[in-house]
Every structure is written in structure tokens, then in C-alpha cells.
């Protein structure tokens, strides 16, 4: 087992590359706030680039840009199921994705 860190690249040897953008290797989440420890990565496949941010709150999204996030994102999986706490204005203006996907369940 290996703990990934910022700028690590994972080559899946089939044309798919993943780059870790967050968190740092030594990040320690606070007991009640594990969203800040969400692994965020870029995945490239051919000419397409996907951004996955997990439940990372918008207050941490600027670090993705600082850590080398590609501006040319094709598909963005909205953070934290599309909640108001993620997918902030700074990030969305930076990446301007062609598509956005939101994963959410039906509220009962």
C-alpha cells in the first residue's frame, strides 16, 4: 500500500492517467470534518479530462488550482453531491467544464 500525495500520477496503462491534486500526504482530518480530506483528482483519457473532488468544501477548492489543476476540464463531477458547500464560484470560473454531473439520491 502507498499513500498518494499531491502531483502523484497513476498510469492505468490503457490510456487513462490520474493526477492527485489534494490533500497533501501528511493531511490529518479533524475528527468531525472528514470532507476536508476528500481526495481530489484529474483523470485524463484521450482528449478528455475529468475532475473529481469528492466532498471537498469550496473553502479548499482554491488549493486544487494552486496544485496544478488543468483549466481544460471536459467533465466535472460536482462536489459534495451538488450541495451549497462545494463547487464554488472560483473553481467553476477557472475550469468552465463542458459537462457537469451531480450524484444525488432522492430525498424522502
N, C-alpha and C positions, 0 to 999 in steps of 0.2 A: 504494500500500500504506500502511496505517496500523497502528500498534501500539496495540492496545487497552489500556485501563487500568481500574482499579477504578471501578465505577459507570458505565462506558460502557454505553449501551443500543443495541442493534441492532434496528431495526424492519424486519421482513421484509415488511411491507405486506400481509400476508394473515391478520392476527390473531395472529401469532407475534412475541413480543418476547423478546430475550435480554439479560440483565444480567451483566456481568463482575464477579465477586467476588474474584478472585485470579489471578495475582500483580499486584504493582504494576508500572507501566510500566517502571521502572528496575531491575527484579529481574534479577540475574545469577546463574545457576545455577552451582554448583560443578561442576567437570569430571566427577566420578564420581557426582553426585547430582542428576540432572535431574528426579526425581519431585517435588521441592520447587518446581519451576517449572511444574507442571501447571496448565493453565488451568481454572478452576472457574467455572461459571455457572449461573444460574437461567434457565429458559426458561418463559415463560407462554404458554398457549394457551387462550383462553376462561377457564373457572373452574379450570383445571388448572395446576399448577406442577411443573416437573421440576427436579431438582438433579443436575448432572453435575460430578464433582470430579476426573476423570482418575485419576492415580496419586498424588494429594496424600496425604502421610502424616498420620496422626491428630495428630501434633505441630503441624501447621499448620492444622488444621480450625477451631480457635477463631477464626482470623482471618476466616473466612467469616462468622461470627456478628457479629464486630466491624465487618465491612464491609457490613452491612445485609441479611444473609440473611433471607428470609421464613420465618417459623415454619411456615406452612401449605404444606408440600410434599406433593404428591399422590404423585409417583413419584420415588424416589431410585435412581439407578444407583450401586450400591455401588462405593466407591473401590477402586482397585488390584486389580480382579478378585476382590473379596471377601477379600483377604489380611488377615492379622492386623495389618498395618501401617497400615490405613486404616479408615474407618467406625468411629471411636472413640465411646466412650460419651457424651462431652459433646455431640458433634454429633447422635447418634441420639436422645438425650433432648430436645434442642432442637427437632428437626424432626418427630419421630414420624410418618414417612410412612405413607400408606395402603398403598403397594406398594413393594417393593424389587426391583431387577433386578440380577442378577450375570452378568457376561460372563466366561466362562472356557472354556478348551479342555479336552479330555480328556487326562489325564496318561498317558503311555505308558511 
